[in-house]
Amino acid sequence: MTEKEKARAGQLYFSGEEQLTKERAACKDLCFAYNRTLPSKLEERDKLMRRILGKAGKELLIEPVFWCDYGYNIEVGDNFYMNHGGVILDCAPVVFGDYVFVGPNCGFYTAGHPLDVDRRNQYLEFAKPIIVGNNVWIGGGVRVMPGVTIGDNTVIAGGSVVTKDIPSGVVAAGNPCRVMREITPEDALR
C-alpha cells in the first residue's frame, strides 16, 4: 500500500512521504492564492476554491483566510458557508451536507498521532473521516476531531470540542461536546 492508501484506510502512515508532501504544498499554494484574492473578486475566489476542493455544490462561500492540507478529500454540498479562519486537515475525507453554516475560526481535524513517542517521532500519523449532515450550524471556534459524524438538523454551540458523534436534531455544546437538548417545533417561534 502507498502512504496515501494507508491514510485513506485509517492506518498509520508516514506523513513526510514525498508524494504527500508535494500534494500538500500544491494545495497550500492554492490556499495562499485564495487568501490573497480581493474580497470583491467573488468569481475568481469561487474558481480557486473549486480547484482546491474535491467536490463542491452550488452556492459555495468560504471566507478567507482558509487552510487545508490536500483539498481533494473535502466535499461540500449545496449552499455551504464557512466564515473567516477555517482550517480543515483533510488527511481523510471531510464531507459536509447541504445548507451547512460554519462560524469563524473553526477547525476540522481528521489527523491524529500515536501516543507512543517513538512512532510519533517517526512522523507517523493516522486519519479518520469527518461527516457533517445537512442543515447543520456550527458556531464560532468549534473544533471537530477525527472520526466524528454530526447528524442532520443539528446545532453545535460556539467553542465546543466535538470528540464523539452527535445525533440529528439536537443542540450540543461543551468540551467535550455533548447533547444539551432536542430541537423542537417551539424553536421555530424564537
C-alpha positions in Angstrom: 0.0 0.0 0.0 1.1 3.5 -0.6 1.2 6.0 2.3 -1.8 7.8 0.7 -3.7 4.5 0.6 -2.8 3.8 4.2 -4.1 7.2 5.2 -7.4 6.6 3.4 -7.7 3.2 5.2 -7.2 4.7 8.6 -3.8 3.0 9.1 -0.6 4.6 10.4 1.2 6.3 7.5 4.3 8.4 7.0 3.1 11.9 6.5 6.5 13.0 5.2 6.4 10.8 2.2 7.5 12.6 -1.0 4.2 12.4 -2.9 2.1 13.5 0.1 4.5 16.4 0.7 4.2 17.6 -2.9 0.4 17.3 -2.8 0.2 19.3 0.5 2.5 22.0 -1.0 0.4 22.3 -4.1 -2.8 22.7 -2.1 -1.2 25.3 0.3 -0.1 27.3 -2.8 -3.7 27.4 -3.9 -4.9 28.3 -0.4 -2.3 31.1 -0.4 -3.6 32.4 -3.7 -7.2 32.2 -2.5 -6.4 34.0 0.8 -4.7 36.9 -1.2 -7.6 37.3 -3.7 -9.5 40.6 -3.2 -12.9 40.1 -1.4 -14.6 41.9 -4.3 -13.4 39.3 -6.7 -16.1 36.7 -5.8 -16.0 34.9 -9.2 -12.2 34.5 -9.0 -12.4 33.3 -5.4 -15.1 30.8 -6.4 -13.0 29.3 -9.2 -9.9 29.0 -6.9 -11.9 27.3 -4.2 -13.5 24.9 -6.6 -9.9 24.0 -7.7 -9.0 23.3 -4.1 -12.0 21.2 -3.0 -12.6 17.7 -4.2 -16.3 18.4 -4.8 -18.5 21.4 -4.3 -22.2 22.0 -4.8 -23.9 25.2 -5.9 -23.7 28.4 -3.8 -20.3 28.0 -2.1 -18.7 30.7 0.0 -15.6 30.2 2.2 -14.3 33.4 3.7 -10.5 33.9 3.8 -8.3 33.0 5.5 -8.8 29.3 4.8 -6.3 26.5 5.0 -6.5 22.8 4.3 -3.9 20.0 3.7 -4.9 18.4 0.4 -8.3 19.8 -0.6 -9.2 16.8 -2.7 -10.6 15.0 0.4 -13.1 17.8 1.1 -16.7 17.6 -0.2 -19.3 20.3 0.4 -22.9 20.2 -0.6 -25.1 22.9 -1.9 -25.3 26.3 0.0 -22.2 25.9 2.1 -20.8 28.8 4.0 -17.7 28.9 6.2 -16.7 32.1 7.9 -13.2 33.5 8.4 -10.4 31.4 9.8 -11.5 27.9 8.7 -9.0 25.0 8.9 -9.6 21.6 7.5 -6.9 19.0 8.0 -8.2 16.6 5.3 -5.9 13.6 5.5 -9.1 11.6 5.3 -12.4 12.6 3.8 -14.3 15.5 5.2 -17.9 15.6 3.9 -20.4 18.4 4.5 -24.0 18.1 3.5 -26.3 20.8 2.1 -27.0 24.1 3.9 -24.1 23.8 6.3 -23.1 27.1 8.0 -19.7 27.2 9.8 -18.8 30.1 12.2 -15.4 31.8 12.3 -12.2 30.1 13.5 -13.5 26.5 13.2 -11.3 23.5 12.7 -12.0 20.0 11.3 -9.1 17.7 12.1 -9.0 14.2 10.6 -5.4 13.8 11.5 -4.2 12.1 14.8 -0.9 11.0 16.1 0.3 7.9 18.1 0.5 8.3 21.8 3.7 6.3 21.7 6.6 8.8 21.4 8.8 6.5 19.2 6.2 6.1 16.5 5.1 9.8 16.8 8.8 10.9 16.3 8.9 8.8 13.1 6.2 11.3 11.7 3.6 8.5 11.7 0.0 9.6 11.9 -3.5 8.3 11.2 -6.6 9.9 9.7 -10.3 9.2 10.3 -13.1 10.8 8.3 -15.4 13.5 9.5 -19.0 13.7 8.3 -21.4 16.7 8.8 -25.0 16.2 7.8 -27.5 18.5 6.1 -28.8 21.7 7.7 -26.1 21.9 10.4 -25.0 25.1 12.1 -21.6 25.1 13.7 -20.8 28.1 15.9 -17.6 30.0 16.1 -14.5 28.4 17.5 -15.7 24.8 17.2 -13.1 22.0 16.9 -14.2 18.7 15.3 -11.9 15.8 16.0 -11.0 12.7 13.9 -13.8 10.2 13.1 -16.8 12.3 14.2 -20.2 12.3 12.5 -22.6 15.2 13.1 -26.2 14.4 12.2 -28.7 16.4 10.2 -30.5 19.5 11.5 -28.1 19.9 14.4 -26.6 23.0 16.1 -23.1 22.8 17.6 -22.6 25.7 20.1 -19.6 28.0 19.7 -16.4 26.9 21.4 -17.4 23.3 21.5 -14.8 20.5 21.1 -16.6 17.6 19.3 -14.9 14.3 20.2 -17.8 11.9 19.6 -20.7 11.5 17.2 -23.6 13.9 17.7 -27.1 12.8 16.6 -29.6 14.6 14.3 -31.9 17.3 15.5 -30.1 18.4 18.7 -28.3 21.3 20.2 -24.9 20.2 21.5 -22.3 22.2 23.4 -19.2 21.9 25.6 -15.8 20.5 25.9 -16.2 17.6 25.3 -19.3 18.4 23.3 -22.5 16.7 24.4 -26.2 16.8 23.6 -27.9 19.6 25.6 -31.4 19.1 24.2 -33.5 18.2 21.1 -34.6 20.9 18.7 -38.4 21.2 19.0 -41.2 22.8 17.0 -41.2 25.6 19.6 -37.7 26.6 18.4 -39.3 27.9 15.2 -41.1 30.5 17.3 -37.9 32.0 18.7 
